[in-house]
Amino acid sequence: LESRHTGPRDFVFGLLAEIALADGRPGDAAQWIELNVLPHHRKPYLWRLLGDCAAAAGDPRRALKLYKSALLKD
């Protein structure tokens, strides 16, 4: 995260979120994205990943909303 890089880093936060989700920490996973990637900069795969986090946290309504956002952005 601290290395010199001029492009977007959203993929790094997405990977960190995937690791946290695989470790059974959906709240931490969602925070990697929510705190570091502004909503209007999120790519569809990040919206899908946030949907996966909501589903894993037991919030199917929020998950569906996030999955719809992923489809709309794709």
All heavy atoms as a GROMACS GRO file, in nm:
protein
  582
    1LEU      N    1   0.080  -0.120   0.000
    1LEU     CA    2   0.000   0.000   0.000
    1LEU      C    3   0.084   0.126   0.000
    1LEU      O    4   0.041   0.228  -0.050
    1LEU     CB    5  -0.093   0.002   0.122
    1LEU     CG    6  -0.206  -0.099   0.123
    1LEU    CD1    7  -0.279  -0.096   0.255
    1LEU    CD2    8  -0.300  -0.077   0.008
    2GLU      N    9   0.201   0.119   0.056
    2GLU     CA   10   0.285   0.238   0.067
    2GLU      C   11   0.384   0.253  -0.048
    2GLU      O   12   0.454   0.352  -0.055
    2GLU     CB   13   0.360   0.236   0.200
    2GLU     CG   14   0.267   0.245   0.319
    2GLU     CD   15   0.340   0.231   0.450
    2GLU    OE1   16   0.464   0.232   0.452
    2GLU    OE2   17   0.272   0.219   0.553
    3SER      N   18   0.389   0.156  -0.139
    3SER     CA   19   0.483   0.166  -0.250
    3SER      C   20   0.441   0.277  -0.345
    3SER      O   21   0.325   0.315  -0.353
    3SER     CB   22   0.491   0.032  -0.324
    3SER     OG   23   0.369   0.006  -0.388
    4ARG      N   24   0.537   0.329  -0.418
    4ARG     CA   25   0.509   0.435  -0.514
    4ARG      C   26   0.429   0.376  -0.630
    4ARG      O   27   0.468   0.276  -0.689
    4ARG     CB   28   0.638   0.496  -0.563
    4ARG     CG   29   0.709   0.573  -0.454
    4ARG     CD   30   0.843   0.625  -0.495
    4ARG     NE   31   0.838   0.685  -0.628
    4ARG     CZ   32   0.944   0.726  -0.695
    4ARG    NH1   33   1.063   0.713  -0.643
    4ARG    NH2   34   0.932   0.779  -0.815
    5HIS      N   35   0.318   0.441  -0.659
    5HIS     CA   36   0.230   0.393  -0.764
    5HIS      C   37   0.142   0.509  -0.806
    5HIS      O   38   0.082   0.575  -0.721
    5HIS     CB   39   0.145   0.277  -0.712
    5HIS     CG   40   0.065   0.208  -0.816
    5HIS    ND1   41  -0.056   0.254  -0.859
    5HIS    CD2   42   0.090   0.097  -0.888
    5HIS    CE1   43  -0.104   0.174  -0.952
    5HIS    NE2   44  -0.016   0.078  -0.970
    6THR      N   45   0.132   0.534  -0.934
    6THR     CA   46   0.053   0.648  -0.980
    6THR      C   47  -0.090   0.612  -1.019
    6THR      O   48  -0.174   0.699  -1.030
    6THR     CB   49   0.121   0.715  -1.101
    6THR    OG1   50   0.137   0.618  -1.204
    6THR    CG2   51   0.256   0.772  -1.062
    7GLY      N   52  -0.118   0.487  -1.039
    7GLY     CA   53  -0.252   0.445  -1.082
    7GLY      C   54  -0.343   0.414  -0.965
    7GLY      O   55  -0.307   0.428  -0.848
    8PRO      N   56  -0.464   0.371  -0.996
    8PRO     CA   57  -0.559   0.336  -0.889
    8PRO      C   58  -0.513   0.212  -0.812
    8PRO      O   59  -0.445   0.125  -0.866
    8PRO     CB   60  -0.689   0.308  -0.964
    8PRO     CG   61  -0.649   0.280  -1.104
    8PRO     CD   62  -0.520   0.353  -1.128
    9ARG      N   63  -0.551   0.207  -0.688
    9ARG     CA   64  -0.514   0.095  -0.601
    9ARG      C   65  -0.636   0.014  -0.556
    9ARG      O   66  -0.627  -0.064  -0.463
    9ARG     CB   67  -0.441   0.146  -0.477
    9ARG     CG   68  -0.311   0.214  -0.507
    9ARG     CD   69  -0.255   0.275  -0.381
    9ARG     NE   70  -0.138   0.353  -0.413
    9ARG     CZ   71  -0.015   0.317  -0.381
    9ARG    NH1   72   0.006   0.207  -0.314
    9ARG    NH2   73   0.087   0.392  -0.413
   10ASP      N   74  -0.746   0.034  -0.623
   10ASP     CA   75  -0.867  -0.034  -0.580
   10ASP      C   76  -0.853  -0.185  -0.579
   10ASP      O   77  -0.911  -0.253  -0.495
   10ASP     CB   78  -0.987   0.009  -0.664
   10ASP     CG   79  -0.970  -0.018  -0.812
   10ASP    OD1   80  -0.856  -0.036  -0.858
   10ASP    OD2   81  -1.073  -0.020  -0.883
   11PHE      N   82  -0.773  -0.239  -0.669
   11PHE     CA   83  -0.755  -0.385  -0.674
   11PHE      C   84  -0.686  -0.436  -0.548
   11PHE      O   85  -0.714  -0.547  -0.503
   11PHE     CB   86  -0.676  -0.426  -0.799
   11PHE     CG   87  -0.531  -0.388  -0.797
   11PHE    CD1   88  -0.435  -0.477  -0.754
   11PHE    CD2   89  -0.490  -0.261  -0.836
   11PHE    CE1   90  -0.300  -0.442  -0.752
   11PHE    CE2   91  -0.358  -0.225  -0.834
   11PHE     CZ   92  -0.262  -0.315  -0.791
   12VAL      N   93  -0.599  -0.356  -0.488
   12VAL     CA   94  -0.531  -0.396  -0.364
   12VAL      C   95  -0.633  -0.408  -0.252
   12VAL      O   96  -0.634  -0.507  -0.178
   12VAL     CB   97  -0.419  -0.297  -0.326
   12VAL    CG1   98  -0.359  -0.332  -0.191
   12VAL    CG2   99  -0.313  -0.291  -0.434
   13PHE      N  100  -0.720  -0.309  -0.241
   13PHE     CA  101  -0.822  -0.313  -0.136
   13PHE      C  102  -0.922  -0.425  -0.162
   13PHE      O  103  -0.972  -0.488  -0.068
   13PHE     CB  104  -0.891  -0.177  -0.125
   13PHE     CG  105  -0.796  -0.068  -0.085
   13PHE    CD1  106  -0.765   0.034  -0.173
   13PHE    CD2  107  -0.735  -0.069   0.039
   13PHE    CE1  108  -0.677   0.134  -0.138
   13PHE    CE2  109  -0.646   0.030   0.076
   13PHE     CZ  110  -0.616   0.132  -0.013
   14GLY      N  111  -0.950  -0.453  -0.288
   14GLY     CA  112  -1.036  -0.567  -0.322
   14GLY      C  113  -0.975  -0.699  -0.279
   14GLY      O  114  -1.043  -0.786  -0.224
   15LEU      N  115  -0.846  -0.714  -0.302
   15LEU     CA  116  -0.779  -0.838  -0.261
   15LEU      C  117  -0.773  -0.852  -0.109
   15LEU      O  118  -0.793  -0.961  -0.054
   15LEU     CB  119  -0.638  -0.844  -0.320
   15LEU     CG  120  -0.630  -0.864  -0.471
   15LEU    CD1  121  -0.487  -0.846  -0.521
   15LEU    CD2  122  -0.684  -1.001  -0.509
   16LEU      N  123  -0.747  -0.741  -0.040
   16LEU     CA  124  -0.748  -0.745   0.107
   16LEU      C  125  -0.887  -0.781   0.158
   16LEU      O  126  -0.900  -0.856   0.256
   16LEU     CB  127  -0.701  -0.612   0.163
   16LEU     CG  128  -0.553  -0.581   0.143
   16LEU    CD1  129  -0.523  -0.436   0.177
   16LEU    CD2  130  -0.466  -0.674   0.228
   17ALA      N  131  -0.990  -0.729   0.091
   17ALA     CA  132  -1.127  -0.763   0.129
   17ALA      C  133  -1.155  -0.911   0.106
   17ALA      O  134  -1.219  -0.976   0.189
   17ALA     CB  135  -1.226  -0.676   0.051
   18GLU      N  136  -1.108  -0.965  -0.006
   18GLU     CA  137  -1.128  -1.108  -0.034
   18GLU      C  138  -1.061  -1.195   0.072
   18GLU      O  139  -1.116  -1.297   0.113
   18GLU     CB  140  -1.076  -1.143  -0.173
   18GLU     CG  141  -1.165  -1.091  -0.284
   18GLU     CD  142  -1.119  -1.136  -0.421
   18GLU    OE1  143  -1.055  -1.243  -0.432
   18GLU    OE2  144  -1.149  -1.065  -0.517
   19ILE      N  145  -0.944  -1.155   0.116
   19ILE     CA  146  -0.873  -1.230   0.220
   19ILE      C  147  -0.953  -1.228   0.350
   19ILE      O  148  -0.972  -1.331   0.415
   19ILE     CB  149  -0.731  -1.175   0.240
   19ILE    CG1  150  -0.646  -1.204   0.118
   19ILE    CG2  151  -0.668  -1.232   0.367
   19ILE    CD1  152  -0.515  -1.129   0.113
   20ALA      N  153  -1.000  -1.110   0.389
   20ALA     CA  154  -1.078  -1.098   0.513
   20ALA      C  155  -1.207  -1.179   0.503
   20ALA      O  156  -1.247  -1.245   0.600
   20ALA     CB  157  -1.108  -0.951   0.542
   21LEU      N  158  -1.272  -1.175   0.386
   21LEU     CA  159  -1.396  -1.251   0.368
   21LEU      C  160  -1.369  -1.402   0.376
   21LEU      O  161  -1.444  -1.475   0.441
   21LEU     CB  162  -1.461  -1.215   0.235
   21LEU     CG  163  -1.599  -1.272   0.208
   21LEU    CD1  164  -1.699  -1.226   0.314
   21LEU    CD2  165  -1.647  -1.229   0.071
   22ALA      N  166  -1.261  -1.446   0.316
   22ALA     CA  167  -1.226  -1.589   0.322
   22ALA      C  168  -1.191  -1.631   0.464
   22ALA      O  169  -1.207  -1.748   0.500
   22ALA     CB  170  -1.109  -1.618   0.228
   23ASP      N  171  -1.146  -1.536   0.544
   23ASP     CA  172  -1.112  -1.563   0.683
   23ASP      C  173  -1.235  -1.554   0.775
   23ASP      O  174  -1.223  -1.566   0.896
   23ASP     CB  175  -1.004  -1.464   0.729
   23ASP     CG  176  -0.936  -1.504   0.858
   23ASP    OD1  177  -0.917  -1.626   0.881
   23ASP    OD2  178  -0.904  -1.414   0.937
   24GLY      N  179  -1.352  -1.532   0.715
   24GLY     CA  180  -1.475  -1.528   0.793
   24GLY      C  181  -1.500  -1.394   0.861
   24GLY      O  182  -1.570  -1.390   0.962
   25ARG      N  183  -1.445  -1.286   0.807
   25ARG     CA  184  -1.462  -1.154   0.865
   25ARG      C  185  -1.526  -1.059   0.764
   25ARG      O  186  -1.460  -0.970   0.711
   25ARG     CB  187  -1.327  -1.099   0.911
   25ARG     CG  188  -1.261  -1.184   1.018
   25ARG     CD  189  -1.123  -1.133   1.061
   25ARG     NE  190  -1.027  -1.152   0.952
   25ARG     CZ  191  -0.951  -1.054   0.903
   25ARG    NH1  192  -0.957  -0.932   0.950
   25ARG    NH2  193  -0.866  -1.079   0.806
   26PRO      N  194  -1.658  -1.078   0.736
   26PRO     CA  195  -1.722  -0.996   0.634
   26PRO      C  196  -1.725  -0.847   0.665
   26PRO      O  197  -1.717  -0.764   0.575
   26PRO     CB  198  -1.863  -1.055   0.623
   26PRO     CG  199  -1.885  -1.127   0.751
   26PRO     CD  200  -1.750  -1.174   0.796
   27GLY      N  201  -1.736  -0.811   0.792
   27GLY     CA  202  -1.735  -0.670   0.829
   27GLY      C  203  -1.603  -0.604   0.798
   27GLY      O  204  -1.598  -0.492   0.744
   28ASP      N  205  -1.494  -0.671   0.831
   28ASP     CA  206  -1.361  -0.619   0.800
   28ASP      C  207  -1.340  -0.612   0.649
   28ASP      O  208  -1.280  -0.517   0.599
   28ASP     CB  209  -1.251  -0.706   0.862
   28ASP     CG  210  -1.248  -0.700   1.013
   28ASP    OD1  211  -1.301  -0.602   1.070
   28ASP    OD2  212  -1.192  -0.792   1.075
   29ALA      N  213  -1.391  -0.711   0.579
   29ALA     CA  214  -1.376  -0.714   0.434
   29ALA      C  215  -1.445  -0.594   0.371
   29ALA      O  216  -1.386  -0.524   0.287
   29ALA     CB  217  -1.435  -0.844   0.379
   30ALA      N  218  -1.566  -0.567   0.413
   30ALA     CA  219  -1.640  -0.453   0.358
   30ALA      C  220  -1.570  -0.322   0.390
   30ALA      O  221  -1.566  -0.231   0.306
   30ALA     CB  222  -1.783  -0.452   0.411
   31GLN      N  223  -1.512  -0.313   0.508
   31GLN     CA  224  -1.444  -0.188   0.546
   31GLN      C  225  -1.323  -0.158   0.458
   31GLN      O  226  -1.294  -0.041   0.433
   31GLN     CB  227  -1.403  -0.192   0.692
   31GLN     CG  228  -1.518  -0.163   0.785
   31GLN     CD  229  -1.473  -0.142   0.927
   31GLN    OE1  230  -1.368  -0.190   0.968
   31GLN    NE2  231  -1.552  -0.069   1.002
   32TRP      N  232  -1.252  -0.260   0.413
   32TRP     CA  233  -1.139  -0.235   0.324
   32TRP      C  234  -1.183  -0.156   0.202
   32TRP      O  235  -1.113  -0.067   0.155
   32TRP     CB  236  -1.073  -0.366   0.280
   32TRP     CG  237  -0.975  -0.420   0.378
   32TRP    CD1  238  -0.986  -0.536   0.451
   32TRP    CD2  239  -0.848  -0.363   0.414
   32TRP    NE1  240  -0.875  -0.552   0.530
   32TRP    CE2  241  -0.789  -0.447   0.509
   32TRP    CE3  242  -0.781  -0.248   0.376
   32TRP    CZ2  243  -0.665  -0.420   0.566
   32TRP    CZ3  244  -0.658  -0.220   0.433
   32TRP    CH2  245  -0.601  -0.306   0.527
   33ILE      N  246  -1.300  -0.188   0.151
   33ILE     CA  247  -1.350  -0.120   0.032
   33ILE      C  248  -1.416   0.012   0.069
   33ILE      O  249  -1.386   0.117   0.011
   33ILE     CB  250  -1.448  -0.210  -0.045
   33ILE    CG1  251  -1.377  -0.337  -0.092
   33ILE    CG2  252  -1.510  -0.136  -0.163
   33ILE    CD1  253  -1.469  -0.445  -0.143
   34GLU      N  254  -1.506   0.007   0.165
   34GLU     CA  255  -1.584   0.126   0.199
   34GLU      C  256  -1.499   0.243   0.246
   34GLU      O  257  -1.531   0.358   0.218
   34GLU     CB  258  -1.690   0.091   0.304
   34GLU     CG  259  -1.798   0.001   0.248
   34GLU     CD  260  -1.890  -0.056   0.354
   34GLU    OE1  261  -1.857  -0.048   0.475
   34GLU    OE2  262  -1.995  -0.110   0.316
   35LEU      N  263  -1.392   0.216   0.318
   35LEU     CA  264  -1.307   0.322   0.371
   35LEU      C  265  -1.201   0.372   0.274
   35LEU      O  266  -1.143   0.479   0.295
   35LEU     CB  267  -1.240   0.277   0.501
   35LEU     CG  268  -1.332   0.245   0.617
   35LEU    CD1  269  -1.252   0.195   0.738
   35LEU    CD2  270  -1.415   0.367   0.656
   36ASN      N  271  -1.176   0.295   0.169
   36ASN     CA  272  -1.063   0.328   0.082
   36ASN      C  273  -1.097   0.354  -0.064
   36ASN      O  274  -1.014   0.408  -0.137
   36ASN     CB  275  -0.958   0.216   0.088
   36ASN     CG  276  -0.897   0.206   0.226
   36ASN    OD1  277  -0.824   0.295   0.270
   36ASN    ND2  278  -0.928   0.099   0.298
   37VAL      N  279  -1.217   0.316  -0.106
   37VAL     CA  280  -1.256   0.339  -0.246
   37VAL      C  281  -1.390   0.412  -0.245
   37VAL      O  282  -1.490   0.359  -0.197
   37VAL     CB  283  -1.268   0.206  -0.324
   37VAL    CG1  284  -1.299   0.233  -0.470
   37VAL    CG2  285  -1.141   0.122  -0.311
   38LEU      N  286  -1.390   0.534  -0.296
   38LEU     CA  287  -1.513   0.613  -0.301
   38LEU      C  288  -1.618   0.543  -0.387
   38LEU      O  289  -1.583   0.479  -0.487
   38LEU     CB  290  -1.483   0.751  -0.358
   38LEU     CG  291  -1.390   0.839  -0.275
   38LEU    CD1  292  -1.355   0.966  -0.351
   38LEU    CD2  293  -1.452   0.872  -0.141
   39PRO      N  294  -1.745   0.554  -0.350
   39PRO     CA  295  -1.849   0.483  -0.425
   39PRO      C  296  -1.848   0.509  -0.575
   39PRO      O  297  -1.866   0.416  -0.654
   39PRO     CB  298  -1.979   0.532  -0.361
   39PRO     CG  299  -1.940   0.568  -0.222
   39PRO     CD  300  -1.800   0.622  -0.232
   40HIS      N  301  -1.825   0.631  -0.617
   40HIS     CA  302  -1.828   0.660  -0.760
   40HIS      C  303  -1.703   0.611  -0.833
   40HIS      O  304  -1.697   0.617  -0.955
   40HIS     CB  305  -1.853   0.809  -0.786
   40HIS     CG  306  -1.749   0.900  -0.730
   40HIS    ND1  307  -1.747   0.938  -0.597
   40HIS    CD2  308  -1.643   0.959  -0.788
   40HIS    CE1  309  -1.644   1.018  -0.577
   40HIS    NE2  310  -1.578   1.032  -0.691
   41HIS      N  311  -1.605   0.560  -0.759
   41HIS     CA  312  -1.484   0.502  -0.820
   41HIS      C  313  -1.485   0.349  -0.816
   41HIS      O  314  -1.394   0.286  -0.867
   41HIS     CB  315  -1.359   0.552  -0.749
   41HIS     CG  316  -1.325   0.694  -0.778
   41HIS    ND1  317  -1.268   0.734  -0.896
   41HIS    CD2  318  -1.343   0.806  -0.704
   41HIS    CE1  319  -1.251   0.865  -0.894
   41HIS    NE2  320  -1.297   0.911  -0.778
   42ARG      N  321  -1.587   0.290  -0.753
   42ARG     CA  322  -1.590   0.145  -0.739
   42ARG      C  323  -1.629   0.078  -0.870
   42ARG      O  324  -1.727   0.113  -0.933
   42ARG     CB  325  -1.689   0.104  -0.630
   42ARG     CG  326  -1.642   0.146  -0.493
   42ARG     CD  327  -1.741   0.110  -0.386
   42ARG     NE  328  -1.701   0.176  -0.261
   42ARG     CZ  329  -1.784   0.203  -0.163
   42ARG    NH1  330  -1.910   0.166  -0.169
   42ARG    NH2  331  -1.739   0.265  -0.056
   43LYS      N  332  -1.551  -0.020  -0.905
   43LYS     CA  333  -1.578  -0.099  -1.025
   43LYS      C  334  -1.679  -0.208  -0.989
   43LYS      O  335  -1.700  -0.240  -0.873
   43LYS     CB  336  -1.448  -0.158  -1.078
   43LYS     CG  337  -1.353  -0.049  -1.127
   43LYS     CD  338  -1.227  -0.108  -1.184
   43LYS     CE  339  -1.141   0.002  -1.242
   43LYS     NZ  340  -1.043   0.053  -1.150
   44PRO      N  341  -1.741  -0.269  -1.091
   44PRO     CA  342  -1.844  -0.370  -1.064
   44PRO      C  343  -1.797  -0.484  -0.972
   44PRO      O  344  -1.873  -0.530  -0.887
   44PRO     CB  345  -1.880  -0.423  -1.202
   44PRO     CG  346  -1.851  -0.310  -1.294
   44PRO     CD  347  -1.731  -0.242  -1.235
   45TYR      N  348  -1.671  -0.527  -0.988
   45TYR     CA  349  -1.627  -0.639  -0.904
   45TYR      C  350  -1.621  -0.601  -0.757
   45TYR      O  351  -1.639  -0.686  -0.669
   45TYR     CB  352  -1.493  -0.695  -0.951
   45TYR     CG  353  -1.371  -0.612  -0.917
   45TYR    CD1  354  -1.298  -0.638  -0.802
   45TYR    CD2  355  -1.328  -0.509  -1.000
   45TYR    CE1  356  -1.187  -0.562  -0.770
   45TYR    CE2  357  -1.217  -0.434  -0.970
   45TYR     CZ  358  -1.146  -0.461  -0.855
   45TYR     OH  359  -1.036  -0.387  -0.823
   46LEU      N  360  -1.599  -0.473  -0.725
   46LEU     CA  361  -1.599  -0.429  -0.585
   46LEU      C  362  -1.741  -0.425  -0.530
   46LEU      O  363  -1.764  -0.460  -0.414
   46LEU     CB  364  -1.532  -0.293  -0.571
   46LEU     CG  365  -1.382  -0.291  -0.597
   46LEU    CD1  366  -1.328  -0.150  -0.588
   46LEU    CD2  367  -1.308  -0.382  -0.500
   47TRP      N  368  -1.838  -0.383  -0.613
   47TRP     CA  369  -1.978  -0.386  -0.569
   47TRP      C  370  -2.022  -0.530  -0.544
   47TRP      O  371  -2.093  -0.558  -0.447
   47TRP     CB  372  -2.069  -0.320  -0.672
   47TRP     CG  373  -2.054  -0.170  -0.676
   47TRP    CD1  374  -1.993  -0.097  -0.774
   47TRP    CD2  375  -2.098  -0.077  -0.578
   47TRP    NE1  376  -1.997   0.036  -0.740
   47TRP    CE2  377  -2.061   0.052  -0.621
   47TRP    CE3  378  -2.165  -0.090  -0.456
   47TRP    CZ2  379  -2.090   0.167  -0.548
   47TRP    CZ3  380  -2.194   0.025  -0.384
   47TRP    CH2  381  -2.157   0.151  -0.430
   48ARG      N  382  -1.980  -0.622  -0.633
   48ARG     CA  383  -2.014  -0.763  -0.613
   48ARG      C  384  -1.953  -0.817  -0.485
   48ARG      O  385  -2.017  -0.888  -0.408
   48ARG     CB  386  -1.967  -0.846  -0.733
   48ARG     CG  387  -2.013  -0.990  -0.724
   48ARG     CD  388  -1.911  -1.099  -0.751
   48ARG     NE  389  -1.775  -1.064  -0.770
   48ARG     CZ  390  -1.678  -1.094  -0.682
   48ARG    NH1  391  -1.704  -1.155  -0.569
   48ARG    NH2  392  -1.553  -1.064  -0.709
   49LEU      N  393  -1.829  -0.778  -0.459
   49LEU     CA  394  -1.760  -0.822  -0.339
   49LEU      C  395  -1.829  -0.767  -0.213
   49LEU      O  396  -1.844  -0.838  -0.114
   49LEU     CB  397  -1.614  -0.781  -0.344
   49LEU     CG  398  -1.521  -0.830  -0.234
   49LEU    CD1  399  -1.528  -0.981  -0.218
   49LEU    CD2  400  -1.378  -0.788  -0.265
   50LEU      N  401  -1.875  -0.642  -0.221
   50LEU     CA  402  -1.951  -0.587  -0.108
   50LEU      C  403  -2.081  -0.664  -0.088
   50LEU      O  404  -2.124  -0.686   0.025
   50LEU     CB  405  -1.979  -0.439  -0.131
   50LEU     CG  406  -1.862  -0.345  -0.109
   50LEU    CD1  407  -1.897  -0.204  -0.157
   50LEU    CD2  408  -1.819  -0.342   0.036
   51GLY      N  409  -2.142  -0.708  -0.199
   51GLY     CA  410  -2.262  -0.792  -0.189
   51GLY      C  411  -2.231  -0.925  -0.121
   51GLY      O  412  -2.308  -0.973  -0.038
   52ASP      N  413  -2.118  -0.983  -0.156
   52ASP     CA  414  -2.076  -1.107  -0.091
   52ASP      C  415  -2.055  -1.086   0.059
   52ASP      O  416  -2.089  -1.173   0.140
   52ASP     CB  417  -1.947  -1.160  -0.154
   52ASP     CG  418  -1.964  -1.206  -0.298
   52ASP    OD1  419  -2.080  -1.224  -0.342
   52ASP    OD2  420  -1.861  -1.223  -0.366
   53CYS      N  421  -2.000  -0.971   0.095
   53CYS     CA  422  -1.978  -0.940   0.237
   53CYS      C  423  -2.111  -0.928   0.310
   53CYS      O  424  -2.126  -0.982   0.421
   53CYS     CB  425  -1.900  -0.809   0.252
   53CYS     SG  426  -1.731  -0.815   0.193
   54ALA      N  427  -2.207  -0.859   0.250
   54ALA     CA  428  -2.338  -0.844   0.312
   54ALA      C  429  -2.408  -0.979   0.326
   54ALA      O  430  -2.470  -1.008   0.428
   54ALA     CB  431  -2.424  -0.747   0.232
   55ALA      N  432  -2.398  -1.062   0.223
   55ALA     CA  433  -2.459  -1.195   0.229
   55ALA      C  434  -2.396  -1.279   0.339
   55ALA      O  435  -2.466  -1.346   0.415
   55ALA     CB  436  -2.446  -1.265   0.094
   56ALA      N  437  -2.264  -1.274   0.349
   56ALA     CA  438  -2.193  -1.350   0.453
   56ALA      C  439  -2.226  -1.299   0.593
   56ALA      O  440  -2.224  -1.375   0.690
   56ALA     CB  441  -2.042  -1.345   0.430
   57ALA      N  442  -2.260  -1.170   0.603
   57ALA     CA  443  -2.295  -1.112   0.732
   57ALA      C  444  -2.442  -1.136   0.767
   57ALA      O  445  -2.488  -1.096   0.874
   57ALA     CB  446  -2.265  -0.962   0.731
   58GLY      N  447  -2.517  -1.201   0.677
   58GLY     CA  448  -2.657  -1.233   0.704
   58GLY      C  449  -2.754  -1.121   0.671
   58GLY      O  450  -2.860  -1.113   0.731
   59ASP      N  451  -2.718  -1.036   0.576
   59ASP     CA  452  -2.806  -0.925   0.536
   59ASP      C  453  -2.841  -0.939   0.387
   59ASP      O  454  -2.784  -0.871   0.302
   59ASP     CB  455  -2.735  -0.792   0.563
   59ASP     CG  456  -2.826  -0.672   0.551
   59ASP    OD1  457  -2.940  -0.688   0.501
   59ASP    OD2  458  -2.784  -0.562   0.591
   60PRO      N  459  -2.937  -1.028   0.356
   60PRO     CA  460  -2.968  -1.054   0.215
   60PRO      C  461  -3.026  -0.935   0.140
   60PRO      O  462  -3.002  -0.919   0.020
   60PRO     CB  463  -3.069  -1.170   0.220
   60PRO     CG  464  -3.127  -1.164   0.356
   60PRO     CD  465  -3.020  -1.108   0.445
   61ARG      N  466  -3.100  -0.848   0.206
   61ARG     CA  467  -3.156  -0.730   0.138
   61ARG      C  468  -3.044  -0.636   0.092
   61ARG      O  469  -3.046  -0.587  -0.020
   61ARG     CB  470  -3.252  -0.655   0.229
   61ARG     CG  471  -3.383  -0.724   0.246
   61ARG     CD  472  -3.479  -0.640   0.324
   61ARG     NE  473  -3.603  -0.714   0.344
   61ARG     CZ  474  -3.714  -0.659   0.381
   61ARG    NH1  475  -3.719  -0.530   0.405
   61ARG    NH2  476  -3.821  -0.732   0.397
   62ARG      N  477  -2.950  -0.612   0.180
   62ARG     CA  478  -2.836  -0.525   0.142
   62ARG      C  479  -2.753  -0.593   0.033
   62ARG      O  480  -2.707  -0.528  -0.060
   62ARG     CB  481  -2.750  -0.494   0.264
   62ARG     CG  482  -2.630  -0.407   0.232
   62ARG     CD  483  -2.578  -0.334   0.353
   62ARG     NE  484  -2.451  -0.271   0.331
   62ARG     CZ  485  -2.430  -0.164   0.257
   62ARG    NH1  486  -2.530  -0.107   0.195
   62ARG    NH2  487  -2.309  -0.112   0.243
   63ALA      N  488  -2.735  -0.724   0.045
   63ALA     CA  489  -2.659  -0.798  -0.056
   63ALA      C  490  -2.724  -0.782  -0.194
   63ALA      O  491  -2.655  -0.755  -0.292
   63ALA     CB  492  -2.649  -0.945  -0.018
   64LEU      N  493  -2.855  -0.796  -0.201
   64LEU     CA  494  -2.925  -0.783  -0.328
   64LEU      C  495  -2.907  -0.643  -0.386
   64LEU      O  496  -2.882  -0.627  -0.505
   64LEU     CB  497  -3.074  -0.815  -0.310
   64LEU     CG  498  -3.159  -0.815  -0.435
   64LEU    CD1  499  -3.107  -0.914  -0.538
   64LEU    CD2  500  -3.303  -0.845  -0.401
   65LYS      N  501  -2.916  -0.541  -0.302
   65LYS     CA  502  -2.896  -0.403  -0.346
   65LYS      C  503  -2.756  -0.384  -0.404
   65LYS      O  504  -2.737  -0.321  -0.508
   65LYS     CB  505  -2.920  -0.308  -0.229
   65LYS     CG  506  -2.902  -0.164  -0.262
   65LYS     CD  507  -2.924  -0.078  -0.138
   65LYS     CE  508  -2.889   0.066  -0.169
   65LYS     NZ  509  -2.894   0.152  -0.052
   66LEU      N  510  -2.656  -0.440  -0.337
   66LEU     CA  511  -2.518  -0.427  -0.382
   66LEU      C  512  -2.494  -0.505  -0.512
   66LEU      O  513  -2.422  -0.458  -0.600
   66LEU     CB  514  -2.421  -0.471  -0.272
   66LEU     CG  515  -2.421  -0.378  -0.150
   66LEU    CD1  516  -2.358  -0.447  -0.031
   66LEU    CD2  517  -2.349  -0.249  -0.182
   67TYR      N  518  -2.555  -0.622  -0.523
   67TYR     CA  519  -2.542  -0.699  -0.648
   67TYR      C  520  -2.606  -0.623  -0.764
   67TYR      O  521  -2.554  -0.624  -0.876
   67TYR     CB  522  -2.606  -0.837  -0.634
   67TYR     CG  523  -2.533  -0.932  -0.543
   67TYR    CD1  524  -2.601  -1.018  -0.457
   67TYR    CD2  525  -2.394  -0.940  -0.543
   67TYR    CE1  526  -2.535  -1.106  -0.374
   67TYR    CE2  527  -2.326  -1.027  -0.460
   67TYR     CZ  528  -2.397  -1.111  -0.376
   67TYR     OH  529  -2.331  -1.198  -0.294
   68LYS      N  530  -2.718  -0.557  -0.739
   68LYS     CA  531  -2.783  -0.475  -0.844
   68LYS      C  532  -2.691  -0.360  -0.885
   68LYS      O  533  -2.683  -0.327  -1.003
   68LYS     CB  534  -2.918  -0.425  -0.796
   68LYS     CG  535  -3.024  -0.531  -0.795
   68LYS     CD  536  -3.158  -0.475  -0.750
   68LYS     CE  537  -3.265  -0.584  -0.747
   68LYS     NZ  538  -3.394  -0.533  -0.701
   69SER      N  539  -2.624  -0.300  -0.788
   69SER     CA  540  -2.529  -0.193  -0.820
   69SER      C  541  -2.417  -0.246  -0.909
   69SER      O  542  -2.374  -0.178  -1.002
   69SER     CB  543  -2.469  -0.134  -0.693
   69SER     OG  544  -2.566  -0.064  -0.620
   70ALA      N  545  -2.371  -0.366  -0.880
   70ALA     CA  546  -2.265  -0.426  -0.962
   70ALA      C  547  -2.314  -0.444  -1.106
   70ALA      O  548  -2.241  -0.415  -1.201
   70ALA     CB  549  -2.223  -0.561  -0.904
   71LEU      N  550  -2.437  -0.491  -1.122
   71LEU     CA  551  -2.491  -0.511  -1.257
   71LEU      C  552  -2.509  -0.379  -1.332
   71LEU      O  553  -2.484  -0.370  -1.452
   71LEU     CB  554  -2.624  -0.586  -1.250
   71LEU     CG  555  -2.614  -0.733  -1.210
   71LEU    CD1  556  -2.754  -0.790  -1.186
   71LEU    CD2  557  -2.541  -0.811  -1.317
   72LEU      N  558  -2.553  -0.277  -1.260
   72LEU     CA  559  -2.574  -0.147  -1.324
   72LEU      C  560  -2.443  -0.083  -1.368
   72LEU      O  561  -2.440  -0.011  -1.468
   72LEU     CB  562  -2.647  -0.053  -1.228
   72LEU     CG  563  -2.794  -0.086  -1.203
   72LEU    CD1  564  -2.849   0.003  -1.090
   72LEU    CD2  565  -2.876  -0.070  -1.328
   73LYS      N  566  -2.337  -0.108  -1.295
   73LYS     CA  567  -2.206  -0.049  -1.328
   73LYS      C  568  -2.133  -0.128  -1.435
   73LYS      O  569  -2.038  -0.079  -1.494
   73LYS     CB  570  -2.118  -0.041  -1.204
   73LYS     CG  571  -2.178   0.029  -1.086
   73LYS     CD  572  -2.177   0.177  -1.104
   73LYS     CE  573  -2.234   0.242  -0.979
   73LYS     NZ  574  -2.263   0.380  -0.995
   74ASP      N  575  -2.174  -0.252  -1.459
   74ASP     CA  576  -2.105  -0.338  -1.554
   74ASP      C  577  -2.136  -0.301  -1.696
   74ASP      O  578  -2.241  -0.265  -1.734
   74ASP     CB  579  -2.138  -0.484  -1.527
   74ASP     CG  580  -2.039  -0.577  -1.589
   74ASP    OD1  581  -1.933  -0.530  -1.633
   74ASP    OD2  582  -2.066  -0.698  -1.592
   0.00000   0.00000   0.00000
